[in-house]
């Protein structure tokens, strides 16, 4: 019964998703404006949660500033959702025009040294387009860790989208096994490392002034396999256009002290978020 419901929901949504993916960018963002109006004004989707989180992190900011941040978040969120659908049909030329790698020399130097690397980033900017930019604008073969979806039909679609442009994906549960058997050709493995882990498997640090549980997996993988760690920052420079920056966090993980890589990642992620506040 569950599988039947999953199939029905998928095939009902699939034509609409494909139509959205085919829209020209001008119309895509007009639709995003409609989604913003519905989410923010009509349904007020999780507005109390967003407001309380902003007040918690920025207690000294004026209400008008927080109100603008709240609206900007909803606009960004609606744009991002539709951009992710558009990833289904985006072309290499469009990726080059809309998501540029600002300093490819950082990755090229590591590639020339035949180093495998771990790319760490967060749910900020358009991380899917950033992955496409790395795959298309560097010599690295790009792999990405992912958590399989509970709906197998949507999971298959997501795999198809994420493996475009010669990208490959690795289930999180098989990360060590797969990465440990990489051949000599340099590979980049992308990890979205800002998800909330189970407390018993977490490292506790401070993020935006709040105690935060952080995954230790990136650091453990890097040190176990001695893969260099690079932070990927994706900044939106204007609507539908992004700039990707690479920052080397550690090129010899086996030699650094415990939590050094994790703390460096959190500092980079925190700096990006603070840029939002006037």
VEXTI-95740 format. One record per residue (C-alpha): residue number from 1; x, y, z. Coordinates in nm, 2 decimals. Layout:
BEGIN
+-----+--------+--------+--------+
: num :   east :  north :     up :
+-----+--------+--------+--------+
: NUM :      X :      Y :      Z :
...
+-----+--------+--------+--------+
END
This chain:
BEGIN
+-----+--------+--------+--------+
: num :   east :  north :     up :
+-----+--------+--------+--------+
:   1 :   0.00 :   0.00 :   0.00 :
:   2 :   0.28 :   0.24 :   0.09 :
:   3 :   0.46 :   0.17 :  -0.23 :
:   4 :   0.14 :   0.24 :  -0.43 :
:   5 :   0.09 :   0.57 :  -0.25 :
:   6 :   0.45 :   0.67 :  -0.32 :
:   7 :   0.41 :   0.58 :  -0.69 :
:   8 :   0.09 :   0.78 :  -0.72 :
:   9 :   0.23 :   1.09 :  -0.56 :
:  10 :   0.54 :   1.07 :  -0.78 :
:  11 :   0.36 :   1.03 :  -1.11 :
:  12 :   0.11 :   1.31 :  -1.02 :
:  13 :   0.40 :   1.55 :  -0.95 :
:  14 :   0.64 :   1.44 :  -1.23 :
:  15 :   0.47 :   1.62 :  -1.52 :
:  16 :   0.46 :   1.95 :  -1.32 :
:  17 :   0.82 :   1.91 :  -1.22 :
:  18 :   0.93 :   1.85 :  -1.58 :
:  19 :   0.73 :   2.15 :  -1.70 :
:  20 :   0.90 :   2.37 :  -1.44 :
:  21 :   1.24 :   2.23 :  -1.54 :
:  22 :   1.17 :   2.33 :  -1.90 :
:  23 :   1.08 :   2.69 :  -1.82 :
:  24 :   1.31 :   2.97 :  -1.94 :
:  25 :   1.48 :   3.14 :  -1.64 :
:  26 :   1.26 :   3.46 :  -1.68 :
:  27 :   0.94 :   3.25 :  -1.63 :
:  28 :   1.11 :   3.04 :  -1.36 :
:  29 :   1.16 :   3.34 :  -1.14 :
:  30 :   0.81 :   3.48 :  -1.21 :
:  31 :   0.68 :   3.14 :  -1.08 :
:  32 :   0.92 :   3.18 :  -0.78 :
:  33 :   0.76 :   3.52 :  -0.70 :
:  34 :   0.42 :   3.35 :  -0.70 :
:  35 :   0.55 :   3.08 :  -0.46 :
:  36 :   0.70 :   3.34 :  -0.24 :
:  37 :   0.36 :   3.52 :  -0.21 :
:  38 :   0.18 :   3.20 :  -0.13 :
:  39 :   0.44 :   3.08 :   0.12 :
:  40 :   0.50 :   3.41 :   0.30 :
:  41 :   0.17 :   3.60 :   0.27 :
:  42 :  -0.10 :   3.33 :   0.23 :
:  43 :   0.00 :   3.01 :   0.40 :
:  44 :   0.26 :   3.18 :   0.63 :
:  45 :   0.47 :   2.87 :   0.61 :
:  46 :   0.67 :   2.83 :   0.93 :
:  47 :   0.69 :   3.20 :   0.98 :
:  48 :   0.69 :   3.18 :   1.36 :
:  49 :   0.98 :   2.93 :   1.35 :
:  50 :   1.18 :   3.15 :   1.12 :
:  51 :   1.11 :   3.46 :   1.33 :
:  52 :   1.20 :   3.29 :   1.66 :
:  53 :   1.53 :   3.16 :   1.51 :
:  54 :   1.63 :   3.50 :   1.38 :
:  55 :   1.55 :   3.66 :   1.72 :
:  56 :   1.75 :   3.39 :   1.89 :
:  57 :   2.06 :   3.44 :   1.68 :
:  58 :   2.04 :   3.82 :   1.64 :
:  59 :   1.89 :   3.94 :   1.96 :
:  60 :   2.02 :   4.30 :   1.93 :
:  61 :   1.89 :   4.36 :   1.58 :
:  62 :   1.60 :   4.59 :   1.52 :
:  63 :   1.27 :   4.43 :   1.42 :
:  64 :   1.28 :   4.60 :   1.08 :
:  65 :   1.61 :   4.43 :   1.00 :
:  66 :   1.48 :   4.09 :   1.11 :
:  67 :   1.17 :   4.14 :   0.91 :
:  68 :   1.38 :   4.20 :   0.60 :
:  69 :   1.59 :   3.90 :   0.67 :
:  70 :   1.28 :   3.69 :   0.70 :
:  71 :   1.13 :   3.80 :   0.37 :
:  72 :   1.47 :   3.76 :   0.20 :
:  73 :   1.49 :   3.41 :   0.33 :
:  74 :   1.15 :   3.31 :   0.19 :
:  75 :   1.24 :   3.47 :  -0.15 :
:  76 :   1.57 :   3.29 :  -0.16 :
:  77 :   1.41 :   2.96 :  -0.05 :
:  78 :   1.15 :   2.97 :  -0.33 :
:  79 :   1.41 :   3.06 :  -0.59 :
:  80 :   1.63 :   2.78 :  -0.46 :
:  81 :   1.36 :   2.51 :  -0.48 :
:  82 :   1.28 :   2.60 :  -0.84 :
:  83 :   1.65 :   2.63 :  -0.93 :
:  84 :   1.69 :   2.27 :  -0.80 :
:  85 :   1.41 :   2.15 :  -1.03 :
:  86 :   1.57 :   2.34 :  -1.32 :
:  87 :   1.90 :   2.15 :  -1.25 :
:  88 :   1.72 :   1.86 :  -1.43 :
:  89 :   1.75 :   2.04 :  -1.77 :
:  90 :   2.02 :   2.30 :  -1.72 :
:  91 :   2.29 :   2.30 :  -1.98 :
:  92 :   2.67 :   2.32 :  -1.94 :
:  93 :   2.66 :   2.67 :  -2.10 :
:  94 :   2.40 :   2.79 :  -1.85 :
:  95 :   2.60 :   2.65 :  -1.56 :
:  96 :   2.91 :   2.84 :  -1.69 :
:  97 :   2.70 :   3.16 :  -1.72 :
:  98 :   2.52 :   3.13 :  -1.38 :
:  99 :   2.76 :   2.96 :  -1.14 :
: 100 :   3.13 :   3.04 :  -1.18 :
: 101 :   3.43 :   2.90 :  -0.99 :
: 102 :   3.61 :   3.21 :  -0.88 :
: 103 :   3.95 :   3.06 :  -0.79 :
: 104 :   3.99 :   2.72 :  -0.97 :
: 105 :   4.37 :   2.74 :  -0.91 :
: 106 :   4.31 :   2.63 :  -0.55 :
: 107 :   4.17 :   2.30 :  -0.67 :
: 108 :   4.40 :   2.27 :  -0.97 :
: 109 :   4.71 :   2.29 :  -0.74 :
: 110 :   4.58 :   2.00 :  -0.53 :
: 111 :   4.49 :   1.81 :  -0.85 :
: 112 :   4.84 :   1.86 :  -0.98 :
: 113 :   4.97 :   1.71 :  -0.66 :
: 114 :   4.74 :   1.40 :  -0.72 :
: 115 :   4.55 :   1.47 :  -0.40 :
: 116 :   4.20 :   1.33 :  -0.34 :
: 117 :   4.00 :   1.61 :  -0.17 :
: 118 :   3.68 :   1.64 :   0.04 :
: 119 :   3.47 :   1.94 :  -0.05 :
: 120 :   3.27 :   2.06 :   0.25 :
: 121 :   2.99 :   2.31 :   0.22 :
: 122 :   2.65 :   2.39 :   0.38 :
: 123 :   2.29 :   2.44 :   0.27 :
: 124 :   2.36 :   2.79 :   0.15 :
: 125 :   2.36 :   2.94 :  -0.19 :
: 126 :   2.29 :   2.69 :  -0.46 :
: 127 :   2.49 :   2.38 :  -0.36 :
: 128 :   2.36 :   2.17 :  -0.65 :
: 129 :   2.48 :   2.43 :  -0.91 :
: 130 :   2.81 :   2.46 :  -0.72 :
: 131 :   2.86 :   2.09 :  -0.76 :
: 132 :   2.80 :   2.12 :  -1.14 :
: 133 :   3.05 :   2.41 :  -1.15 :
: 134 :   3.32 :   2.20 :  -0.99 :
: 135 :   3.24 :   1.91 :  -1.22 :
: 136 :   3.25 :   2.12 :  -1.53 :
: 137 :   3.52 :   2.38 :  -1.45 :
: 138 :   3.79 :   2.16 :  -1.29 :
: 139 :   3.97 :   1.84 :  -1.38 :
: 140 :   3.84 :   1.66 :  -1.07 :
: 141 :   3.60 :   1.37 :  -1.10 :
: 142 :   3.32 :   1.48 :  -0.86 :
: 143 :   3.15 :   1.24 :  -0.62 :
: 144 :   2.88 :   1.35 :  -0.36 :
: 145 :   2.75 :   1.19 :  -0.05 :
: 146 :   2.38 :   1.17 :  -0.03 :
: 147 :   2.10 :   1.03 :   0.20 :
: 148 :   1.86 :   0.81 :  -0.01 :
: 149 :   1.50 :   0.93 :   0.00 :
: 150 :   1.23 :   0.72 :   0.15 :
: 151 :   1.03 :   0.74 :  -0.17 :
: 152 :   1.22 :   0.52 :  -0.42 :
: 153 :   1.06 :   0.70 :  -0.72 :
: 154 :   1.18 :   1.04 :  -0.62 :
: 155 :   1.51 :   0.89 :  -0.51 :
: 156 :   1.56 :   0.76 :  -0.87 :
: 157 :   1.48 :   1.10 :  -1.01 :
: 158 :   1.72 :   1.28 :  -0.77 :
: 159 :   1.99 :   1.04 :  -0.86 :
: 160 :   1.94 :   1.11 :  -1.23 :
: 161 :   1.96 :   1.48 :  -1.17 :
: 162 :   2.27 :   1.46 :  -0.94 :
: 163 :   2.46 :   1.24 :  -1.18 :
: 164 :   2.45 :   1.48 :  -1.47 :
: 165 :   2.78 :   1.61 :  -1.61 :
: 166 :   2.96 :   1.29 :  -1.51 :
: 167 :   2.90 :   1.34 :  -1.14 :
: 168 :   2.87 :   1.03 :  -0.92 :
: 169 :   2.69 :   0.98 :  -0.59 :
: 170 :   2.77 :   0.77 :  -0.29 :
: 171 :   2.51 :   0.67 :  -0.02 :
: 172 :   2.63 :   0.81 :   0.32 :
: 173 :   2.64 :   0.46 :   0.46 :
: 174 :   2.90 :   0.35 :   0.21 :
: 175 :   3.12 :   0.66 :   0.22 :
: 176 :   3.43 :   0.50 :   0.39 :
: 177 :   3.40 :   0.18 :   0.19 :
: 178 :   3.37 :   0.36 :  -0.15 :
: 179 :   3.63 :   0.64 :  -0.08 :
: 180 :   3.87 :   0.39 :   0.06 :
: 181 :   3.88 :   0.21 :  -0.27 :
: 182 :   3.94 :   0.52 :  -0.50 :
: 183 :   4.20 :   0.45 :  -0.76 :
: 184 :   4.50 :   0.69 :  -0.82 :
: 185 :   4.31 :   0.94 :  -1.03 :
: 186 :   4.24 :   1.25 :  -0.81 :
: 187 :   3.88 :   1.27 :  -0.70 :
: 188 :   3.67 :   1.53 :  -0.51 :
: 189 :   3.40 :   1.41 :  -0.27 :
: 190 :   3.14 :   1.67 :  -0.18 :
: 191 :   2.97 :   1.66 :   0.16 :
: 192 :   2.69 :   1.88 :   0.30 :
: 193 :   2.81 :   1.88 :   0.65 :
: 194 :   2.57 :   2.12 :   0.83 :
: 195 :   2.29 :   1.87 :   0.90 :
: 196 :   2.20 :   1.79 :   1.26 :
: 197 :   2.35 :   1.46 :   1.38 :
: 198 :   2.24 :   1.23 :   1.66 :
: 199 :   2.37 :   1.38 :   1.99 :
: 200 :   2.57 :   1.07 :   2.08 :
: 201 :   2.77 :   1.09 :   1.75 :
: 202 :   2.82 :   1.47 :   1.76 :
: 203 :   3.08 :   1.72 :   1.84 :
: 204 :   2.94 :   2.02 :   2.04 :
: 205 :   3.06 :   2.36 :   1.94 :
: 206 :   2.92 :   2.72 :   1.91 :
: 207 :   2.75 :   2.84 :   1.59 :
: 208 :   2.61 :   3.19 :   1.56 :
: 209 :   2.63 :   3.21 :   1.94 :
: 210 :   2.43 :   2.89 :   2.00 :
: 211 :   2.55 :   2.55 :   2.13 :
: 212 :   2.54 :   2.33 :   1.82 :
: 213 :   2.58 :   1.96 :   1.75 :
: 214 :   2.81 :   1.90 :   1.45 :
: 215 :   2.89 :   1.59 :   1.25 :
: 216 :   3.24 :   1.45 :   1.31 :
: 217 :   3.22 :   1.24 :   0.99 :
: 218 :   3.41 :   1.48 :   0.76 :
: 219 :   3.71 :   1.50 :   1.00 :
: 220 :   3.71 :   1.13 :   1.05 :
: 221 :   3.70 :   1.05 :   0.68 :
: 222 :   3.97 :   1.31 :   0.61 :
: 223 :   4.21 :   1.18 :   0.87 :
: 224 :   4.14 :   0.81 :   0.80 :
: 225 :   4.20 :   0.85 :   0.43 :
: 226 :   4.43 :   1.16 :   0.44 :
: 227 :   4.22 :   1.35 :   0.19 :
: 228 :   4.27 :   1.73 :   0.18 :
: 229 :   3.97 :   1.93 :   0.29 :
: 230 :   3.84 :   2.23 :   0.10 :
: 231 :   3.56 :   2.46 :   0.20 :
: 232 :   3.33 :   2.56 :  -0.08 :
: 233 :   3.14 :   2.89 :  -0.04 :
: 234 :   2.86 :   2.97 :  -0.28 :
: 235 :   2.76 :   3.34 :  -0.28 :
: 236 :   2.46 :   3.46 :  -0.47 :
: 237 :   2.57 :   3.77 :  -0.66 :
: 238 :   2.23 :   3.84 :  -0.81 :
: 239 :   1.92 :   3.65 :  -0.87 :
: 240 :   2.00 :   3.32 :  -1.05 :
: 241 :   2.38 :   3.39 :  -1.05 :
: 242 :   2.64 :   3.25 :  -0.81 :
: 243 :   3.01 :   3.28 :  -0.74 :
: 244 :   3.18 :   2.97 :  -0.59 :
: 245 :   3.50 :   3.02 :  -0.38 :
: 246 :   3.73 :   2.74 :  -0.27 :
: 247 :   3.92 :   2.77 :   0.06 :
: 248 :   4.18 :   2.51 :   0.16 :
: 249 :   4.12 :   2.41 :   0.52 :
: 250 :   4.38 :   2.13 :   0.55 :
: 251 :   4.61 :   1.96 :   0.31 :
: 252 :   4.74 :   1.70 :   0.56 :
: 253 :   4.46 :   1.59 :   0.78 :
: 254 :   4.66 :   1.31 :   0.94 :
: 255 :   4.88 :   1.56 :   1.11 :
: 256 :   4.63 :   1.80 :   1.27 :
: 257 :   4.48 :   1.80 :   1.62 :
: 258 :   4.13 :   1.66 :   1.70 :
: 259 :   3.84 :   1.89 :   1.60 :
: 260 :   4.07 :   2.13 :   1.41 :
: 261 :   3.91 :   2.06 :   1.07 :
: 262 :   3.56 :   2.07 :   1.22 :
: 263 :   3.62 :   2.40 :   1.39 :
: 264 :   3.77 :   2.55 :   1.07 :
: 265 :   3.46 :   2.44 :   0.87 :
: 266 :   3.22 :   2.59 :   1.13 :
: 267 :   3.42 :   2.92 :   1.13 :
: 268 :   3.39 :   2.94 :   0.75 :
: 269 :   3.02 :   2.85 :   0.76 :
: 270 :   2.95 :   3.10 :   1.03 :
: 271 :   3.13 :   3.38 :   0.85 :
: 272 :   2.91 :   3.33 :   0.54 :
: 273 :   2.59 :   3.35 :   0.75 :
: 274 :   2.70 :   3.67 :   0.93 :
: 275 :   2.74 :   3.84 :   0.59 :
: 276 :   2.36 :   3.85 :   0.56 :
: 277 :   2.32 :   4.09 :   0.85 :
: 278 :   2.36 :   4.47 :   0.78 :
+-----+--------+--------+--------+
END
